[in-house]
Amino acid sequence: MPYHLLGDTPNVIVDGSANDTTRLVLSHWPGSPTPREVLDDLSAQIAFRALEFPTWFDGIDVVSNSHFDQDGLCSAYALIDPVAATARRDLVIDVAAAGDFGTFVSRDAARLAFAIAAFEDEETSPLDRATFEGSYPDQCGRLYEAMLPRMTELLDHPDRVRTLWEREDAHLQESLDAIARGEVLIEERPDLDLAIVTVPEEWAERIAHRFTQSRNDAVHPTAVNQSTACLRLLVIHGRTYRLECRYETWVMYVSRPVQARPDLRVLATILNEAETGSSTWRAEAPGSLTPRLTMADAAGDSSITPEACRAIVEQFLATAPAAWDPFHPT
C-alpha cells in the first residue's frame, strides 16, 4: 500500500521509517527499531531474515515504504512474494547492494540496479506517463505498484530490459578496465578508511546512477566502490576534488566496524582558508545520505595542488572527531 495512503492500517515498513500504525520496522536506516535478531547491512537482507519469524507478521497484511529505490523494492518483494523471492534470494540481495552500496557479486545485479533506476526516471522509463503525475508520494506508490509484479521476470531475464541498462553498463565496464590497467589510480589509506581516486584530467563526466538518482561522474561510482572497501573517497580529477563518505556509513552497518563520520564542513573551512584563487568549498552535514565535500560549481579549478589537497584531507581525517553515529543519530 502506498505510504501516504496507509491511514490507520497496521503495516510493516521496509527500508524506511514508521508511521503511527506501523507494527514492524525492517530497515537499516539510522536509529530504526528493527529487531536485533534480524539486523543486517541491507534492508533486503533484514526482510529475508524476518521471514524466519512468521508470528511477527500476525495481523499485518500491508507492507509499505515512503521512497522508491532498489533496496526498498527488493525488501518489499521479499515480503510480498516470499516464495519467488526466496528462490532468487542471492540475486535479490545483490541487486539491493548494487543500488545502495554500488557493489555487486553478479554483473546482472548491477545491470538490474541500473534498469530499476531507468524505470524510475521519467525521461527513460517505459512505464506509463501517468506514473509520474502528481506529488512524489503519488509517484512512489505507483512505482511500487508497477515494479513489484515485474520483479520475478526482471531477475530471471535481465536481457529483456537491456536497452535500459546497456549504456550505463558500458560506462561501468570502461571504468573497471581503466582501474584494472592503472589509468584510473586507486590508492588506499586503510588506517583512515580512505581511498584516493586519481582520474585522468581529460576524462569527461557522464551520467551515472547512485540509488535511483542521476549524477555526473567521469568514473562510474559503482566501479570505484567495487574496487575498494574503503568507505571514504577522495576523487582527484585534475584540480577539481571531491571527498565523500559512502552510504555504508549512514546505515546501521553490522558486518564490519565502520569509522564514524567526521563533519566535512570543518574541512571545507580549512580548504577555503588554504585557497589563494576564487575557488570555494562547501560540504554537506554529516547526517546526509552520502555527505560530500565539493568545490562550488562555478568556481573553476582549485589553487591547491593535488598533493597539498591530499595532505590536508589526510591530516583532517587523522584527527577529526566523530560527528555522527547511525546507531545513535541526533
Buried (B, 14 or more C-beta within 10 A) or exposed (E): BBBBEBEEBBBBBBBBBBBEEBBBBBBBBBBBEBBEEBBBBBBBBBBBBBBEEEEBBEEBEBBBBBBBBBBBBBBBBBBBBBEBBEEBBEBBBBBBBBBBBBBBBBBBBBBBBBBBBBBBBEEBBEBEEEBBEEEEBBBBBBBBEBBBEBBBEBBEEBEEBEEBBEBBBEBBBBBBEBBEEEBBEBEBBEEBBBBBBBBEEEBEEBEBBBBBEBEEBBBBBBBBBBBBBBBBBBBBBBBBBBBBBBBBBBBBBBEEEBBBBBBBBBBBEEBEEBBEEEBBBBBBEBBBBBBBBBBEEEBEBBEBEBEEBBEBBBEBBEEBEEBBBBEEBE
